[in-house]
Amino acid sequence: MRIRPGVLPGTLLAGASAEMPTIDVTTFDRAHGETQKVATLDEALARLGQSAVTWINIDGLGDPTLVARLGERLALHPLALEDVLNVPQRPKVERFDKHVFVVMRTVRLERTAGEETPASIKDEQISMFFGADWVVTIQERADGDCFGPLRESIRQGRGRVREMGADYLAYLLLDAVVDAYFPVLDELGDRIHALEAEALSSTSDDTLVRLQWLRHDLVFVRRAVWPMREEVAALLRDETALVSAETRIFLRDVYDHAVQAMELVETLREMSVSVMEVYLSSQNQRLNAVMKVLTVISTIFIPLTFIASIYGMNFKHMPELDAPWGYPAVLAVMLVTAAGMVAYFRHRGWW
């Protein structure tokens, strides 16, 4: 939702369409890791300090009281909590004394079962706070996320996540959001290649409509991808003690992925412009071909009209009026004139 004019800064308001939140808690140390659903925020907060790292994930923004309670317990800044509920926010990083606040935007494909239409692209804001031994993620919607493989890695102990701290978990969450861009960009790339082949032969206006929607989707994705590069760079530049030197090395890899995603977006945008130009050029060529035929036909009939107009003048003393072969002779002249012009046009390559 958008904050209404006159509302005091830091006021927490839920949007009319915001979903009621659900909460799951992931706790892990070197020996074990588990994820559990909890009914209340107090149950989730009770896990803090019991394990090496606690990750509280909240899906849905429909309860401002819950967000306020979370802020009181973890000493989160009121303006940061306002940004959590005031969606959409531009991706950004803000550092406070004992925690870091990160806003991310993720995109994903949503396909409608039984329909052949292209998958729609949906975006979602993910707000993340992390401190010395805890991470909190607050997601805009409760219809799934891109963190499933990460939860499974924690549960099974794959990789280094259970050996590292909260900053490493925050890095993995950032990496999961950035990696989620690539399937969407691959889908958009496939659409561009299909439209490129179609643009050369299609005469339908549907191709132009799909090209316009494709360019709209690319702009939509670009708004999410472009700030992520700056966001990761800000984390790399920040000298906060909450991000270890070892984690900064991994953040450089996320930065490279964000740059790669941004370059891919720009490449696809340039390709979409090229496909649009190919389509318009193809349409202009078809129009020119039609105009060429019409021009040739008009040019052929100009002398015929001239001959017919002279022959049709009703003067009393026209010698052709009394000639018995006058009418066939005029028709023959017209036919020879037309045939001669057609032969000349073909010789010049005009038709």
N, C-alpha and C positions, 0 to 999 in steps of 0.2 A: 504494500500500500504506500501511498504518498502522504507525508505529514501535511495536515491542513494548515493554512496560514493562521498565525496567532497562537499555535500550540507551543508551549515552552520547550526549549531544547532538553533532550533526555527523557521526554515523555514516551512511554511505551504503549503503543496502540496496535491492535491486531487488525488485519484487513478482513473485510466481510467474507471473502472466499477462502481465508486461511484455514488449513486443516488442523484439527486437534492433534497435539504432539503424541508421539510414541517414543519410548526411550529404550536404548540398549547400552549395555556397559561391557567393555572389553578390558580385562585385566590380565597382565602377564609379567613374568619375570623369566630368568634363565631356565627355570625348571618346568614351568607350565604356562598355558595361556587359554583363556576361555571367553566366550561371549554369551551374555544372558540378557533376556528381556526383563525389564523391571516395570512395576506399575506406577511408581511415584519417583519424583526427583530426589526425595530424601533417601530412598533406597540406593540410588545411584551415587549420591554424595557420600553415603556411608562407606563406599568402597575406596574413597580417596585415602592415600597413605597406607593402605594394607598391602599393596604390591609395588613392584618397581615402577610400573607405569599404569595409569588408569585412563581409559579412553571412553568418554561419555558422548554418545551420539543421540541427538534429538531430531526427529523427523516431524516437521510441521510447525507452523508459526501461529497457531490459533489460541495460545494461552500466554498473554503478556505477564501474568502473575508468575508463571513458571520461570520465564526468562529473568524477571526481576529477582526472584529467589536465588537463581543461579548466580546472578551478579553480586548479590549480597554475600553469598558463601565464598566466592572466589575473588572478591574485591575487583570486579570488572568495571570498567569505566562506563558511566551512564550513556555517554554519546556513542560508544561502541555498541552497547546493547540496543540503542535506538537504530543504528545502522543494520543490526541483525533483522529487525522487524520491518524497517523501511526499505523494502525491496522494489526494484532492483538497484543495487549499488554498483559503482564501478570497482573492479578488482583493485585492492590496495593492501598495504601493510602499514600497521601502526604499532609502535613499540611503547609499552608502558613500563613501570618500575619492575613488576614481578610477572608480567606476561606479555605476549605478543598477540596482536589481533590481525587476522588475515581474512580478506573477503575474496572468494573465488567464484567464477561462473563456469559451470560445466554444461556441455551440450551432449545430446544423445539423439538417436534415431528412434522414432515410434512408428511401427508399421501396423496398419489396420488389416486384420485377418480377413481373407477372402476377397481383397481388393487388389487390383493391379496398379493402383496409383502409387507414385513414389512415396517413400517414407517421409513423414514430416519431421522437422527438426525442432526439438524442445530444449529450452535452456532452464537453468535453475541456479539460484544463489546458494552457495555453501559458505557459511561463516565459521571460522576456526579460531579458537583461543588455545594457546599452549603455554605452560609454565615449566617449572623444574621437573615435575614428575607426573604431569597430567596434560591431557588434550581434550578439548570439547569441540565437537562439530555440531552445528545447527543447520539443518537442511530445510529448504523452502517447502518441499513436498515429501510425501511419504510413499511414493510409488517406485521405490528402488533407487540404487545409486551405483557408482562405479567402484565401491570399496569392498565388494564381495571377495575377490581374490586376496586382498590384504587381510581380511578377517580370517580366511582359511589359512594363510601363511602363518599368522600368529597362532592359530589353534594347533597346527601341525609342526610348528617350530622350523619352518623353512626360512632360509636366508639368515640375516643378521638381526632382524627386528627385535627378537627377544633378548638380545645381548646389548642393545643400545638403549638410549633414553628417549624422552618425550620429543626432543628436537628431531631425532631420526624418524620417529613416527609421523611427525608433522611433514617432514620431507617426503615420506612415502605417500601421504595423502595428497600433497601437491603434485607428485609425480603421477598418481593415479588420475587426477583431474586433467593434467596435460596430455597423458596418453589417451584419454578418452576422446580427444579431439580428432585423432587420426582416422578411426573408422568413419566418422562423419565426413572428413575431407576425402577419404577414398570413395565414399558414395557420391559426393559431389563431382569428383573427377570422372567417375563412370558416367554420370549424367552428361557431363560436358562432351566426352568422347562420343556418346550416342547422338547427342544433338549436332555435333560436328558432321557426322556422317549423314544425318537427316537434312541438315541445312542445304546441302548441295542438290538434293532431289525433291525436297518437299515444296509443295505449293500451298500448304495449309497455313492459316494464321495461328493454329495451335502451336506450331514450332516457335513462333515469336513470343507467344504467351509463356511457354515453358522456359524460354531463354530469360525472360524478364523475372520469372519466379526464381530461377537459378541464381541470377545476380542478386536478388533480394536475400536469398539464403546465404550467399557468400558474405554479404555485408553483415548479416545477422551473426554469423560465426566469427567474423573479424572483430566485432565488438567484444567478444569474449576472449579471443586469443591475444589480441594486441596488448591489453594491459597486463596479461600474465607474464610477459617477458619483463616488463618494468617491475612487476611485483617480486619476481625471483631475484632480479638484480638488486632490488632494495634490501632483500634479506641477506644477500651476499655482502653488500656494502656495510650493513649495520654491524656495529661492534658489540652487540649485546652478548652478555655471558650466557644467555639462554640457548644460544646456538653454538655448538662446539666446533672447533677447527676441523675435525674429521667430518662432521655433517656438512660443513661448507663445501667440502670437496664434492660430495654427492649433489649438493644444490647446483653446482656448476653443470652437472649432467642434466638436471631439470631445465636449467637455463638454455642449454644447447637444444633440448627438445622443443622448448617454447619458441626459440628462434626458427627451428626447422618447421614447426607448424605455421608460424607467421609467414615464412617464405613460401610455403606451399599454398597458403591462402592467397598471397599476392600473385603467385603463378597462375592459380585457377582463375583469379579475377581477370588477369591479362588474357588468358585463353577464352574466357567468356566474351570479352570484348572482341577478340578475333573471330569467334564463331558468329557473333552478331554481325560483324562486318561481312563475313562470308555469306551469311543468309541474305543480308540486304543487297549485296553485290549480285547474288544469284537471282534475286527478285528483279533487280534492275536489268539484268541481261535478258530475262524472260520478257520484261516489258519492252525492251529495245527490239527484241525479235518480233514481237507483235506489231510494234510501231513501224518496223521496217517493211513487213508484209503489207500493212495498211497504206504506207507511203507509196510502195511500188504499185499497188492496185490503183491508188488515186492518180499517180503519175501516168499510168497506162490510159486511164479514162479521160485525162485532160485533152489529148489530141482527138480522141474519139468524140468527145463532146464538142470540140471545135468544129470538126467536120460535120457533125450532125446539125449544129447550129447554123452553119452556112447553107447546108442542103435544105434545111427547114424554113429558110426565109421565103416568104410568099410574094416574090416580085413577079410581075407579069412577063418581063423579058429575061427570064433565066433559061439559057439553052438546055440545061439539064432536065428541065421540067417536061420537055417534049421528047426526050431521048428514051426509047423503049428499054434500053439496058442501063439507064441512069441509076436506078435504085440498086440493082445487083452490083454495079460498078462501085458505088459508094460503100456498100457493105464489104466488098473485097478490099477496098483501100483501107477501111477500118481494121479488117482482119490482118492484113499485111503489116499495117502500122503497129498494132498490138504485138504481133509475133516478133517483129523486128526489135521492139523495145525490150521484150522479155529476153530475147537472145542477147541483146546488148548488156542488160543487167546481169545476166548469168556470166557473161564473159568478164565483166568487171568484178564479180564476186559480191554484188550487192544483194543477190537473192538466191 
